[in-house]
Amino acid sequence: MIQRVTSLAATAALALGALTGCTFSGSLTYTVPASTIATQAEDVFEQTVGSRPSVDCGVEDVELVEGQHLDCVLTDPATGLRYEATVDLTEVDGTEYKITVEGGDLIE
């Protein structure tokens, strides 16, 4: 089922409120662990498709900046197949933001 969604390049958005684990740098740019973004992307895919994939967006902290783009890897738990996935931050306001996720091509 994940394959169908990723091939259709489904896009979904998730509104996020106050986050645990957020930090900020000296210039008042907040950050959040990439694993938090990945979990939120998994939530979006699960809500859209009905099954929960595994999403890996790396290990670096992500600056909460409008338009921030992450290249991630989505793994279909039923098949083990891996797909490109992108996550973009939108409507960033301090520690509040939304994400859009899009499934991509099969990684061979």
N, C-alpha and C positions, 0 to 999 in steps of 0.2 A: 504494500500500500504506500510506503514511503516513496518508492520509485515513481509511482504515478504522480504524487504531489511534486516531487523534485523535477520531474520532466515537464510538468506544467508550470514550473517556476512560480508556485503559489507565494503570495505575499500576505503577511499578516502583521498586525501591530499589537503590542502589549503595553499597556500603561503601567508604569511602575511608580510607587510612592517612596516614602522614606526607606532607605536601604541600610541594612546592617553591613558592616565591613567597609563602608565608604571612608575614604580619607581625602585630605586635600593637600595640595602642594602650596608653597609659599605664595604663589600668584593666585590663590583662591580657585584653582582648578581642581575639582574633585576627581577622585579615581575610584574605581571599583575593580575587584579581581576579575580576570577574564573568565574564571570558572562560574562566577555569578551571572555574567552575560550568557554563557553557554547554557546554564540551567534555565534561564528565562527563555532562551531560544527553544530549548526542548519543550517547555510549557506551551509555546506558541504552536510548534509542530504538532504536539499531542492534541491541542484543542482543534486544530485544523484537520488533522488526518484521523485521529482516533487511536493512534498508537504512539508510544513514546520512543523516539530515537535517542541515540547518544550523540551529543554535539561537543566538539573540542575546539575551543577558540584560543588555545595556547595557555601560557602561564603568566604572562605579563599583566601588570595592572593596566586598566584602560582608562584614559582620561575622558571624563564626561564633557565632551565638546560636541556641539551641534555638527552633524555630518560625519562624525567619527565612523570609519568603516573597518570592519573586521572580516578577514577571510578565515572561515572555519571549516571543519570537516564534520559531516553528518554521517553516522553509521546506522544502517537499518538493522535492528536487533534480530529480525526474523531471518535475514539472509547474510548478514555480515558485510554486505556491500557498502562501500564508502562513496559519498557524494560531496561535491563542493557545496558550500553554504555560505551565504554572506549575511552579515548582521550590520545594520546601520542605526546609529543613535539619532533620534529626532526629538524636537521639543524639549531640549535640555534646559532645566532651570534648577541650578544648584545640584542637589542630589536626586531630583526627580527627572525622569526622562521616559521616552517611549523607544521601543525598538521595532524595526521592520526586519523580517527575515525572508530570505529567498533561497530555495533549494536550487541546485545547479546540476552540472553534468556528473556522470559516473567517473570516479577516479580509477584509472586502470593501472 
